[in-house]
Amino acid sequence: MQDKKLENTIMGKIKTGQVKLKSKYVFIAEKLGLGTAFTFSVLLSVLFFNLILFYLKETDNLKYLSFGKFGILAFLESFPYLLVVSFIVFIGLSGYLITRSDVSYKKPFGYLAVGLVSFIIVFGIISTYFNIGQSIERQARTGFAPANMFLKPLTDMRDNGVAGVVFEQTDDYLVIQTPHGLRNIETEGIENLPEINKGDFILAVGDRNGFDFKVNQIKIVDKENMGAINRGIDFKFDKNLDDKNIKNLPSNMMFFNKEDKECIKKCFEEKVNPRNCFKECHK
């Protein structure tokens, strides 16, 4: 009797339009849409986790913490905030979509969440062997906007830290090759300065002034742990220091004598070929 009454109530609402029936095809389409959105969110979560691992392993970001309190600013300015936020957003979206699926009624959400996070972490680690990060890094360096947006901390010049290969060295300055070009590193007055030679890979913290960098602390590091920085240097200099690379070099970075500097400065002002002009200056 009660079931009959409930049936009549439902039928009455259907007839009056209070309850609308959906076609089975609509249900199928919604289910497919939910499944597609969930799959897309999980894949993006895996991708962003992969890029975070790539960034922390291949760049100078974590290495700045080895300077203690002096490296905190360099660490913070080079941290991949957008990658981390994007990862959190997509993993959160994946979790939300699970709650909208039939699976959430069969198992507690806690188990599903643990399974989801474990899946993303495992496949994010596995995907590091496919060099996805390096591929996106190349796109960022060639100006591809989406890649450059997510890897902006990698391609931007640091204000509080610098890393690169020593190109020229004296007692009170270094000239190093970086992904942004040659940089003048002022080391005058630094205590416990390590013995640095041409070809060493250095990491330093301090303050930037244009292309000059005043060092507070500096150390020699293993270049094998700086894969992205090395690739950036190769990309900038084409593995050789030639006319194309040196043409934008400010004259005060060459550290010639006063007469040479005036001659070289004139080269840049007149926009003549730098290599030929330098030869004329040294005659």
N, C-alpha and C positions, 0 to 999 in steps of 0.2 A: 504493500500500500504506500509506504514511504517512498520506495523507488519510483512508483508510478507518478507520485506527486512531484518528485524531483525532475522526472522526465518531462512532465507537462510544463513545469516552470522553465526549463531550458528551451523547450520547443517554442514556448510563448515569447521568450527573449529573442530567439532567432527570427520569428515572424515579425516582431516589432522592430528589428534591426539593432537591438541592444547588443547582441552577440553576432559576429560575422564569421562565417566559416571560410577557411582558406583552402585553396586547391592544394593537392598533394605536391604539385610541381613547385608551388611557392615554398613549401616546407623543404623540399629537396634543394631548391636554389639557396635558401637561407643557410641550410646545413653546409652546402658546398662553399658558400661565401665565408662562413665562420671558419671552416677548415682551411681555406686558402689564406685568410688573414692570420690564423694561428701559425701556419707553416711559414709564412713570410716573416712574421715577428720573431719566430725562433731562429730562422736563418740569419736575420739581421743581428740578433743577439749574439749568435756564434761569431759573425763577422766582426762586430765591435769588440768582443772579448779577445778575438785573435789580434786585432789592431792594437789593443791596449798592451797585450803581452809583447807584441813586436816593438812598440814604441819604447816601453820600459827597458827592454833588453838591448835594443840597437842604438839608442840615443844617449846623450850625456845627462839626461834628466836625473836618474837615481844616483849617478856618480857624484853629483854635487853635494849629496848628504855626507860624503866622506870628509868634507871640510868642516863638519859640525855646524855650529851656529852661523859661520861665515857663508855656508852654502845654501842656507834656507831660502833666501830670496831668489837665487838662481834656480833652485828646485821648483819653487812656486810659480815663477814666470814661465818655466818650460814644461809645466805639467799639462797633460792632454785633457783638459776639463770637458771639452765637447764630446770626446770619445767616451768618457766615463758617464756623462749625463745621458748620452744616447743609449749606451748599454743598459743603464738602469731603466730608462723609459721603455725600451723594447722588451726587456725581461719582465717588467711590470705589466705591459700590455699582453704578453704571452700568458701570464698568470691569470689576468682578468678574463681572457678568452676561454681559458680552461673552465672557469666557473660558469660560463654560458653554454658549455657543451654537455652532452649526455654523460660523459665520463665522470663529471663532478658529482653525479648522484650515486655513482657506484663505489667510489673510494673517497676517503677523507681528503680534504684539500691539502693538508699538511704533507701527506705522502706524495701527492701529485707535484707539489711545489719543490720538494726535495729531489724528486725524479727529474723535473724540468731543469733545475739549476745544475744538477749533476750531468745531465745530457749536454747542456750548453758548455760547461767547463771542459768536459772530456773532448767534445768535438772541436771546441775552440783551440785546445792544445794540439790535437791531431792536425788541424788545418794549418798550423805553423810550419809544417813540413812541405807545404805546397807553395811557399814564397808569395802568398797573397799580399802580405804587407809590403814587400819590396816592389811588387807591381803597382800598388796604389801610391807608394812613395815616388816612383818614377813619374806617374801621372801628376802628382802634386808639384814636382820640380819643373815639369814642362808647362805648368799653368792651367791644368784642368781644374776648373773651379770647385766642384764638389770634393775632390781629393785634397785640394789645397786648403779648403775650409776645415776639414777634420784634422789635417796634419799641419795646421798653421804654426803651432809651437815648434815644429821641427824646421820649417823653412824660414821662420822669423829670426832676425838677429837679436841676441840676448842683450839686456842692459846690465845684468849682474854676473854673467858667466860667459866663458868662451872656450872653445875646444878646436884644436887644429894641429897641423904638422909644421914644425919649425922650418922656415925657408931661409932665414938669415938670423944670426945671433951675435950679440956683443955683451959686455958686462951690464949695461943698463937698459937694453931694449931687445925685443925679439920681433921679427916679422914672421907671421905664420900664415899658412894657407888654410882657409876655412871655406865652407860652402857658399859664403858671401863674397869671397875674394881675399886679397891679402889684407891682414890686419896688423897694426902696430901695437905691440904689447909692451907697456912701460913697466920695467921690473926694478927700476932704481929705488934703493932704500928698503927692499924686501929682505927680511931676516930669514936665515936658513934656506936660501935659494939653492935648489938642487943643481947639480952640474948638468946643463942642458946643451945638447949638440944638435947640429942640423940633421933633420930627418926624424927627431924625436916627436912623439905625439904628446901634446901637453893639454892639461885641463886647468883652468884658472877661474877664480872668482874675484870680483872687484867692481869697478864702475866704468861704463862706456861713455866715451865722448866722441860721437861720430864714428869714424873707423878706428880711432885710437881706443885703447883699453888700459886703464890704470889698475894694476894687479894688487890685491891684498894677500892672496895666497895662490900658490901654483904647485903643480905636481906633474910628473911624467906618468903616463898611463899606457896600458897595453892597447895598441891600435886595433887589435882583433876584437876588443869589446866595444868598439865604436863603429860598427858596420855602417850605420846610416850616415854618420859624419864623413867617413871615408868615401862613401859613394857620392855624397854631396860635393866633396872636394874634386873627385874625378869628373863629375858632371860639369863643375864650374871651369876647371882647367883643362879638360880633355886629356888628363894624365900628363900634360906637359905645359910648362910656362912659356907661352909664345906670344906673338904680336897681338893675337885676338884677345888674350887674357890680360895682357899688361896695359892695353890702351887706356883703360879707365883708372889706372893706378895714380893716385895723387903724387906729385913730385916730392913732397916732404916725407914720403915713405921709403924712398930709395936710399936715403942717408949718404948722398954724395957730399962733396965739400960745398962751400957756400957758392962758389962760382958755377959749379955744375948745376946746383939747384936752380939758380937764376935762369940758366940756359934751358934746363928741362921744363921749368915753369912756362917759359916762352913757347916751348913745343906744344904744350897742352892748350895754351891760349890761341895759337895759330892753327891748331887741329891738324898738324902734319903727322906722318907716320912715326910713331914713337921710337921704334927700333932704329930707323935711319937717323932720326933726330938725336938720339942718345949717342950714336957713333960720332956725329958732328960735334957734340958737346965735349967729347973726350979726346978730340984731336989735339 
